[in-house]
Amino acid sequence: MNEPTSPTTHFGFKSVPAEQKVAMVADVFHSVAAKYDIMNDVMSMGIHRLWKRFTIDCSGVRPGQQVLDLAGGTGDIAALFSKRVGPSGKVVLADINESMLNVGRDKLRDLGIINNIEFVQANAEALPFTDNSFDIISIGFGLRNVTDKDAALRSMFRVLKPGGRLLVLEFSKPTHDWLSKAYDVYSFRLLPFMGQLIANDKESYQYLAESIRMHPDQETLKQMMVEAGFAEVTYHNLTGGIVALHRGYKF
Ligand SMILES: C[S@@+](CC[C@H](N)C(=O)[O-])C[C@H]1O[C@@H](n2cnc3c(N)ncnc32)[C@H](O)[C@@H]1O
């Protein structure tokens, strides 16, 4: 008789038992946390700041609203939301990784913008919030790392208020062949090299490049959001589709 096999998933290009992925992703972010911000600026030549600002602009956020920045890491997106919701609103920065949360908390405290931000350690697949809690949910460069993305999208749908919107900012599929080829060279040759040079960590940046390739493309992610219950799902390609911003509503 054959032994039952446990389900597998991908960790970059590797196939791993699904229950191991969360620990492997945790290792990556524990390892990169201290150098995460500087690596982001170097790798994207600062362009990640524009992608994040565009996300806020598309969120329709207003003073007094409740925002969840999921997989919020070192807090760039939460900081932008914090200014927009003001003292009468609240931003919950949730992330599974304690090291990333610690770096984020210290950074936002130094910037003096911590008053309306709450930090919560949580897995996107099983959010510890009551139904219909948030006006807006954002997840920036986080969904790619989640083992069960469908469960995470359903969890986000549950905690979003009716009328609320979800914004998924994530690496995606370049829209032109030439860009795709250039981006491949950049991702697989330069990224791990820069990871080694700046963060002394080649493997984590090799994982980053591989995880980007394994992430669902624009249309697939759109369909996943529809299946999780989101309505009027649209996406906007940024920097030639290297990144896409998906937006969907809960009605
Ligand atoms: C690439 S960082 C993005 C951080 C931040 N949103 C930004 O755009 O700079 C990905 C984050 O996702 C978090 N993450 C990975 N898996 C997660 C999960 N299952 N639930 C919540 N957060 C998760 C990681 O800990 C990490 O902080």
The ligand as an SDF file (V2000), in Angstrom:
LIG
                    3D

 27 29  0  0  0  0  0  0  0  0999 V2000
    8.3950   41.5920    0.7780 C   0  0  0  0  0  0  0  0  0  0  0  0
    7.8110   41.9400    2.3900 S   0  0  0  0  0  0  0  0  0  0  0  0
    6.6930   43.2930    2.1100 C   0  0  0  0  0  0  0  0  0  0  0  0
    6.6720   44.2640    3.2400 C   0  0  0  0  0  0  0  0  0  0  0  0
    5.8850   45.5480    2.9760 C   0  0  0  0  0  0  0  0  0  0  0  0
    4.4930   45.2850    2.6990 N   0  0  0  0  0  0  0  0  0  0  0  0
    6.4820   46.3370    1.8460 C   0  0  0  0  0  0  0  0  0  0  0  0
    5.8230   46.4610    0.8030 O   0  0  0  0  0  0  0  0  0  0  0  0
    7.6040   46.8210    1.9630 O   0  0  0  0  0  0  0  0  0  0  0  0
    6.7170   40.5850    2.6180 C   0  0  0  0  0  0  0  0  0  0  0  0
    6.1430   40.4940    4.0330 C   0  0  0  0  0  0  0  0  0  0  0  0
    5.1360   39.4740    4.0370 O   0  0  0  0  0  0  0  0  0  0  0  0
    5.1670   38.8660    5.3210 C   0  0  0  0  0  0  0  0  0  0  0  0
    4.4490   37.5850    5.2510 N   0  0  0  0  0  0  0  0  0  0  0  0
    4.8610   36.4610    4.6310 C   0  0  0  0  0  0  0  0  0  0  0  0
    3.9460   35.4920    4.7820 N   0  0  0  0  0  0  0  0  0  0  0  0
    2.9370   36.0210    5.5150 C   0  0  0  0  0  0  0  0  0  0  0  0
    1.6970   35.5140    5.9990 C   0  0  0  0  0  0  0  0  0  0  0  0
    1.3220   34.2520    5.7620 N   0  0  0  0  0  0  0  0  0  0  0  0
    0.8970   36.3310    6.7140 N   0  0  0  0  0  0  0  0  0  0  0  0
    1.2780   37.6160    6.9760 C   0  0  0  0  0  0  0  0  0  0  0  0
    2.4430   38.1470    6.5420 N   0  0  0  0  0  0  0  0  0  0  0  0
    3.2570   37.3670    5.8160 C   0  0  0  0  0  0  0  0  0  0  0  0
    6.6460   38.7530    5.6030 C   0  0  0  0  0  0  0  0  0  0  0  0
    6.9010   38.5100    6.9480 O   0  0  0  0  0  0  0  0  0  0  0  0
    7.1690   40.0890    5.0950 C   0  0  0  0  0  0  0  0  0  0  0  0
    7.1970   41.0520    6.1050 O   0  0  0  0  0  0  0  0  0  0  0  0
  1  2  1  0
  2  3  1  0
  2 10  1  0
  3  4  1  0
  4  5  1  0
  5  6  1  0
  5  7  1  0
  7  8  2  0
  7  9  1  0
 10 11  1  0
 11 12  1  0
 11 26  1  0
 12 13  1  0
 13 14  1  0
 13 24  1  0
 14 15  1  0
 14 23  1  0
 15 16  2  0
 16 17  1  0
 17 18  1  0
 17 23  2  0
 18 19  1  0
 18 20  2  0
 20 21  1  0
 21 22  2  0
 22 23  1  0
 24 25  1  0
 24 26  1  0
 26 27  1  0
M  CHG  2   2   1   9  -1
M  END
$$$$
